[in-house]
Amino acid sequence: MPATAAATSGYINRYPAFLNTSFYRTVFDLHVSSLGIGTYLGAISEEADRVYTDALIAAGEGGINFFDCAINYRNQHSERAIGAALRQLHREEIVVCTKAGFLTPGAVPALEPDDVVGGMHSLAPRFLEDQIERSRFNLGVDTLDVFYLHNPETQLSFRTRDDFDARIRRAFTQLEILVDRRKIRWYGVATWDGFRRKGALSLPRLAEIAFEEGGAEHHFRFIQLPFNLGMVEPFVERPENVLETAGRLGIVAVASATLMQTRILSQMPDAVQDLLPGLASDAQRAIQFTRSTPGIAVALVGMGRREHVLHNLGVADVPPATRDQYLQLYR
């Protein structure tokens, strides 16, 4: 069973203090925390798996119900850590997201040469179906809530634009089939520079292809992109930024690299402490900045230890900045 409206409603109602501080958002029919837990970094070891699983359980028990991973994160170990955590949580309360695109050692099916670019990336329908099956098994779930094509812009270094669009079309067609089979609920694209680099991905074009393949009720409903104090392009672009475009098209935007592996903390402007009061650390301020950004539903933070989860949950005690307060950060 995927995450459900009733289960996520019951989940957030267990945290009335966080409800009062607008920590939760409504995404379609689900209620999700505006802070999500990412699982990108870390060693590939039993000890790292144990510590990650402990952090994920702490997140789920502490008020965070948005979990993000990819099949290649820690060579499938991150998915398996989430799977272990879900066995100790209520799966239908947790929104589970994963990705595929990069070839993961030990998890590559038989493919044709034309299915792969650069020896490391594929959008082939047969590849995506295989990866989704592996992810479902790793995570121990029947249905993935959100499945992303992982950095599809990688293909543009090897394919013409027309060929790229054709491959996206075939991928979306396959993903709509897998929605019908209840293997996934929604799909999207998770990018690094796809929406930051001029001439890379066009969100309106992706949505157009999804409409052509899935109709008005298509399931291309999520994008993930980096956003933090040092990477604000998705908000400042004009005349319409990608976050505004996503909102117009009915697509949810999730921010990655909220702390940029803590590197963003060295770039913290002095004004942020004054404009985002009530927080205990620069890490919390950086999270508050991203989750206060108009158009961003969830700010993802990599949290591989329980103590990181508990500290970062401090943002839940403080309401996000209003739009007017947030815009002062750009003056």
N, C-alpha and C positions, 0 to 999 in steps of 0.2 A: 504494500500500500504506500502511495506517496504521502507527502505532507497534506493535511486536510484543513479546511477552514475551521471546522469545529475544534480540532485538536490544537491548532495554533492559537485559536481564541482562548481556549482553556489554559494554554501554556502562559500567555502573557498576563492573564488574569491572576496568576500566582505571584506576580511582581507588581503590586499596585503602586509602589513608590516609583517604579520605572515608568508606569503608565502616566503618572502625574508629571513626569519630566519629558514626555514625548520621545522616549527611547525607542518606541516601536512604530513601525510604518505598516501600511496596508499595501500589499503587492498583489494585484488581482484579487483573489478571494482569500489570500493568506495574510497572516500577521507575522512580521519578521522584525528581528532586532536590527537597529541601524548600525550596529557593530557586528561584523562577521569574523569568523576565525579562518585564517588561511594556513596551509600546511606545506608550503613550498620547500623550505630549507630544512637541513638537518642531516645527520649521519644515517647511513643505512645499517642499522644494527638492532638487535633485540632490545637493548637498553633505550635507544632513541624511540623505538616503537612504544615501549612501555610509558615513557615520559610524555610522548605525544598523546597517547590514549588518555592518560591522566589529565592532561590539559584540555582535551576535547570534552571529557566528562565534566570537568570543572566549568567549562563554557556552557554546556547544556544545562547543568544544574544551577548555574549562576544567572541565567537570563539571556544567553546568546543562543539563537536557534537557526543561524545561517552558517553552514559549513561548506568550505570550498576546497577543492583539490583538483588533481589531474592525474591521469594514469601514469605519466612519466615523473611525477613528483616523488622523489626518493625511490624511483624505480618500483612503483606500485605500492610501496610501503605506506605512503600517506593514505591512500584509499583503504588499505587494510587496517590502519589505525582508526580511521573513522568507523569502519565496520565494527571493530572491537568496541568502540565507544557506544555505538548505536545499540549494541546488545545490552547495554546497561542504562539506556535512556529509552524514551518512547519515540520510536522512529517517526510516527506520523506527526510529531510536534516539530521535527527538524527538517529544514529545507536543505537538501543535499545536492550539491553542484559539482560536476566534474567536467573534464575536457579531454579531447584527443586530437591529434594531428601529427605530433612528433613520434617517430619510431622509438619504442621503448625496448631495450634489450630483453629478450626472453618473452616478449609479448607481441611479436610481429607475425601475422598470418602470411600465407603464400600470396604474393602480389605480382602483378605484371610490371615490367620495367617502367612503363608509362604512368603507373599509379604513384610513383615516388619522385620527388624532386630533391636535388641536392643530396641524395642518399640518406635523407633524414626526415622528410615530411610528406604526408599524404592526406588527400581529401577524398580518396576513392570510396564510393559507397560500400564496397565489400570490406574495406579497412574500417570504416566507421562502425558498421554493424558489428564487426568482430571486437572492436575496442569497447563498445557499449556492453557487449556480453561479458567481457572480462571485468569491466568496472562494476557491473551489477553483482558479479560474483565476489569481487574484492570487498565491496561495500556491504554485501549481504542484504541487498534491497531488490524488490521486484521492479520498481520504477525509479528512474533518476528524475528528480524534480527539474533540474536544469542541466542540459548538456551543451557545452560550447565547442565550436570549432576553435582549436587552439592556434592562435597567431596565423590565421589564414593568409595574411599579407606576405608571409614567407614565400608563398607560391609566385608572387609577382616578380621576384628576382629571376624566375626561370620560365614564366609563361607570359604570353601576350595577354592583353586585357580581355580580348574576346574569348580566349581559351580559359582564362581564369573565371570569367562569368559562366561559361559552360560548366566548369567543374563545380562551382558554387551551386549552380542549378541542380546538377545531379546529386550533390550532397543534400541540398534542401529537400529534394524529392524523396530521398531515402529516409531522411529524418522525419518527414511527415508520415511516411509508412510506419516508422517505429513508434511515433506517437499513437497512431491507430492501434498498434499492437500493445500499447501501454508499457513499452520499454522505457520511454522517456515522456515527460509531460510538456516541457517547453524546450526550445533550443535557441542558441544565439552564437555570438562570436566573442571570444576573449582575445584581446589584442595587446600588443605592446606599443607599437608605433603606427598601427593601422589607421587610427583616427587622429594622430598627431602629425604624421608626415603627409605633406601636401601631395595629392595625387595617388594616395594609396587606396584605402577603403572609402567607399561612398555609402553611408548609411541609407540614404533614399534609394540607391540602386539595389542594395541588398534587400530592403523591404519590398521593392518592386518585384524582384525575383521570387521572394517568398509568397507574395500575393498571387503571382502567376502560377506558382506550383501548388499553393495550399488554399487559395481563395481568401476571402475577407477574414475568415476565421483561422488563418495560418497561425503557426505556433512559434514563429521567429519573434521572440518577445524579450530577449535579454541581450545586453552588451556588457562586457567587462573591459575596463580601460584604466590605465594608471592615472591617478589624480592625487596630488599632494601640494604642499606649500611651494615646491620647486617645479611642479609640472601642472600648470593651470590652463594649458591650451584649450582643453575641452570646454572651459567656461568663458574664456575671453575672446574666442573667435567671433568675428562679425562677417556678415550681418546676422546670421543665425548660427549659434554654436551647436556642437554635436549633442549636448545635453538637451537643448531646446528641441532639436530635431527629433531626438528619441522620444521626448514627451509628446510631441505632435503626432508621432507615428504609433503611439501606444506601446513603446518599448522601454523596459526598465533598465536603468544604468546603475551598474555596480562598480565601485572604485577599488582598484588594486593598488599596491605599492603605497599605501597610506603613510607608512613610516619609512619607505624606501630602505628597508633593512637597517633602520635607525640612522641612516646617513642624512636624512632630512633634518634631523634634530640640530645639526651644526649650522643649518641655514635659517634658524628660527628668528624672524624679525622681532625687535624689541617691542613693537606695538602689539604683537599678538597677545602677550600676557595681559595687557590692559583691555584689549577688545574681546578677549575670551576669558573672562574671570571665573573664579571658583574651582579651578583645576589644580592638581597637585604636582604636575610635572610637564615638561615639554612634550613628552610622548602623548600625554592626554590632550594637550593643546593641539598637537598635530592631528590627532584623531577627530577632535572636535571641529577643527577647520574643515576637514574633508566631509564629515557627516552633516555639517551645516550648509554645504554647498547646494544651492537650488538645483534640482534635477538629479541628485544622487540619492539613491534609496538606501544603499548599504556601503559602509566603508570597511574593507577587508584589512585585517592586520594579521600577519604571521605570528602565531603564538604557540611556541613549542614546549612551554612549561606552565604548570599551574599558576605559579606566582605572577607570570606575565598576564595571564587571563584576569586574575583577581585585581591586579593593579590597573589594567586598562579598562576594566568594568567601572572604574571611578567616573568615567564620562557619563555613565547612566544616571548619576545623581544630579547632573547639571543639564538643563534644557539646551538644545542646540541654539545657536545664534539666530536671531530673526534675519530676514533678508536685508533690512536696512543696516543692522549691525554687521552683517557679513560683508556688505559692499564697502563698508568703511575700511576693511582690510586692504582694499585695492587703491585707496587714495594716497 
